[in-house]
Amino acid sequence: MVTIGIVGAGLRGRLFAEALQGQPDVEVVGFAEPSPKVADDARDATGLPVTASHTELLEAHNPDAVIVATPDFAHREIAVDVADAGKHLLIEKPVATTLDDAEAIAAAVHRANVRCLVGFENRWNPHVVQAKAAMATLGEPITASATLSNSYFVPTTMLSWAAKSSPAWFLMPHTVDLILWLTGTKPVSVSAVGSRGVLAKRGIDTWDVVHALITLDDGSTASLSSAWTLPDAGDGIVDFRFQVVGTEGSVTADLSHQGLTVVSDKLRSAWPVGGRIGRSQVGPAVWMVQDFAAGLVDGGDLGPDIDHGVLVTRTICAIEDAITTGRAVSC
Ligand SMILES: NC(=O)c1ccc[n+]([C@@H]2O[C@H](COP(=O)([O-])OP(=O)(O)OC[C@H]3O[C@@H](n4cnc5c(N)ncnc54)[C@H](O)[C@@H]3O)[C@@H](O)[C@H]2O)c1
């Protein structure tokens, strides 16, 4: 039996709690959540106890592992304290939004010798898993591209902390991880451009759009684009596409609709690989957290680790530097 506490009872924390309900040999012991309203909602919906801080959660429940599902910029203190307490970790992506924070978390994880999964959920996305299997047939990678963007809904309504994140921090960790995993490469240097002003006029002073060109250590290249400015009048809040071209073939995916488009007054689009089917929650994030718990129980591989998470944060830092300096930046 493993016991798991969840820090942050927002969108992801609640999804993870639901996904772990009924999992064999797993017990979610409670949430830590500083917002009284979010805490009350979580208590009412799940029946789980909620403490106001991660330190109280550790003291009250002494869990074997902790999931860090707080905003992008608020992972460091929690993750370091959790690792120092000898607890295993699932940390949402990005590990952190500064290299200093990410390296401090990695140092704590290594010092305490705890297990740590970073929440790159596409490793559990069926389309991505099939693309990874197909890579063996494509020859040597030549170039890759990925677009992951959101409509205005995400920065203006879904996230209360969008001004302290960006399309680069919220979205690109997924596509950086995706391209590195599919191609089996490491980033060498990046060039990037970005624009801002449109979201700023809506009170959210962050990048509207970020484009990055990455040189990889096998000499191949990748281009990544993320925007937070897609129209809400479109048929979904996520646009997600990627392609890898190799010497003997290519793999191309469009996950924006997953084959189902819904446009109505109440709902725009639906993701078939998500939500509830029969008795089970389904979807990449659900399978990721269930696999995390199963890996803690059986001692097997957990997936992308803290050092990979630091590499992804280093790459996004390089992308930010490249935008502001206008120069290519080493990763
Ligand atoms: N929403 C998504 O689609 C999505 C997808 C993948 C990954 N993520 C990542 O998951 C993380 C959480 O995102 P979210 O969408 O759930 O955000 P959210 O705003 O819905 O929830 C975060 C919660 O953490 C709480 N919090 C803040 N500081 C805290 C602290 N010190 N201790 C405990 N709780 C604290 C907030 O009050 C909030 O309720 C982020 O890093 C995000 O990038 C989100």
The ligand as an SDF file (V2000), in Angstrom:
LIG
                    3D

 44 48  0  0  0  0  0  0  0  0999 V2000
   -4.5680   22.6170  -16.2260 N   0  0  0  0  0  0  0  0  0  0  0  0
   -3.9080   21.8920  -17.1140 C   0  0  0  0  0  0  0  0  0  0  0  0
   -4.4220   21.5540  -18.2000 O   0  0  0  0  0  0  0  0  0  0  0  0
   -2.5250   21.4170  -16.8450 C   0  0  0  0  0  0  0  0  0  0  0  0
   -2.0380   20.4530  -17.6800 C   0  0  0  0  0  0  0  0  0  0  0  0
   -0.7850   19.9340  -17.4480 C   0  0  0  0  0  0  0  0  0  0  0  0
   -0.0500   20.4140  -16.3850 C   0  0  0  0  0  0  0  0  0  0  0  0
   -0.5130   21.4060  -15.5810 N   0  0  0  0  0  0  0  0  0  0  0  0
    0.3700   21.9170  -14.5250 C   0  0  0  0  0  0  0  0  0  0  0  0
   -0.1410   21.5670  -13.2360 O   0  0  0  0  0  0  0  0  0  0  0  0
    0.2010   22.5920  -12.2880 C   0  0  0  0  0  0  0  0  0  0  0  0
   -1.0850   23.0410  -11.6210 C   0  0  0  0  0  0  0  0  0  0  0  0
   -1.9260   23.5760  -12.6170 O   0  0  0  0  0  0  0  0  0  0  0  0
   -3.5050   23.7030  -12.3960 P   0  0  0  0  0  0  0  0  0  0  0  0
   -4.0560   23.8920  -13.7660 O   0  0  0  0  0  0  0  0  0  0  0  0
   -4.0260   22.6320  -11.5430 O   0  0  0  0  0  0  0  0  0  0  0  0
   -3.5810   25.1000  -11.5970 O   0  0  0  0  0  0  0  0  0  0  0  0
   -4.7600   25.5850  -10.6340 P   0  0  0  0  0  0  0  0  0  0  0  0
   -4.5980   27.0520  -10.4880 O   0  0  0  0  0  0  0  0  0  0  0  0
   -6.0820   25.0440  -11.0890 O   0  0  0  0  0  0  0  0  0  0  0  0
   -4.4320   24.8460   -9.2440 O   0  0  0  0  0  0  0  0  0  0  0  0
   -3.2870   25.1300   -8.5190 C   0  0  0  0  0  0  0  0  0  0  0  0
   -3.6930   25.1790   -7.0450 C   0  0  0  0  0  0  0  0  0  0  0  0
   -2.5140   25.2600   -6.2500 O   0  0  0  0  0  0  0  0  0  0  0  0
   -2.8330   26.0990   -5.1620 C   0  0  0  0  0  0  0  0  0  0  0  0
   -1.5860   26.5710   -4.5440 N   0  0  0  0  0  0  0  0  0  0  0  0
   -0.8530   27.6460   -4.8030 C   0  0  0  0  0  0  0  0  0  0  0  0
    0.2160   27.7140   -4.0050 N   0  0  0  0  0  0  0  0  0  0  0  0
    0.1510   26.6620   -3.2010 C   0  0  0  0  0  0  0  0  0  0  0  0
    0.9510   26.1830   -2.1510 C   0  0  0  0  0  0  0  0  0  0  0  0
    2.0790   26.8260   -1.7950 N   0  0  0  0  0  0  0  0  0  0  0  0
    0.5640   25.0530   -1.5320 N   0  0  0  0  0  0  0  0  0  0  0  0
   -0.5530   24.3880   -1.9020 C   0  0  0  0  0  0  0  0  0  0  0  0
   -1.3500   24.8020   -2.9290 N   0  0  0  0  0  0  0  0  0  0  0  0
   -0.9930   25.9260   -3.5390 C   0  0  0  0  0  0  0  0  0  0  0  0
   -3.6950   27.1870   -5.7140 C   0  0  0  0  0  0  0  0  0  0  0  0
   -4.4670   27.8410   -4.7030 O   0  0  0  0  0  0  0  0  0  0  0  0
   -4.5520   26.3990   -6.7040 C   0  0  0  0  0  0  0  0  0  0  0  0
   -5.7750   25.9650   -6.1160 O   0  0  0  0  0  0  0  0  0  0  0  0
    0.9280   23.6860  -13.0690 C   0  0  0  0  0  0  0  0  0  0  0  0
    2.3240   23.5270  -12.9570 O   0  0  0  0  0  0  0  0  0  0  0  0
    0.4750   23.4460  -14.5030 C   0  0  0  0  0  0  0  0  0  0  0  0
    1.3850   23.8800  -15.5020 O   0  0  0  0  0  0  0  0  0  0  0  0
   -1.7540   21.9080  -15.7630 C   0  0  0  0  0  0  0  0  0  0  0  0
  1  2  1  0
  2  3  2  0
  2  4  1  0
  4  5  1  0
  4 44  2  0
  5  6  2  0
  6  7  1  0
  7  8  2  0
  8  9  1  0
  8 44  1  0
  9 10  1  0
  9 42  1  0
 10 11  1  0
 11 12  1  0
 11 40  1  0
 12 13  1  0
 13 14  1  0
 14 15  2  0
 14 16  1  0
 14 17  1  0
 17 18  1  0
 18 19  2  0
 18 20  1  0
 18 21  1  0
 21 22  1  0
 22 23  1  0
 23 24  1  0
 23 38  1  0
 24 25  1  0
 25 26  1  0
 25 36  1  0
 26 27  1  0
 26 35  1  0
 27 28  2  0
 28 29  1  0
 29 30  1  0
 29 35  2  0
 30 31  1  0
 30 32  2  0
 32 33  1  0
 33 34  2  0
 34 35  1  0
 36 37  1  0
 36 38  1  0
 38 39  1  0
 40 41  1  0
 40 42  1  0
 42 43  1  0
M  CHG  2   8   1  16  -1
M  END
$$$$
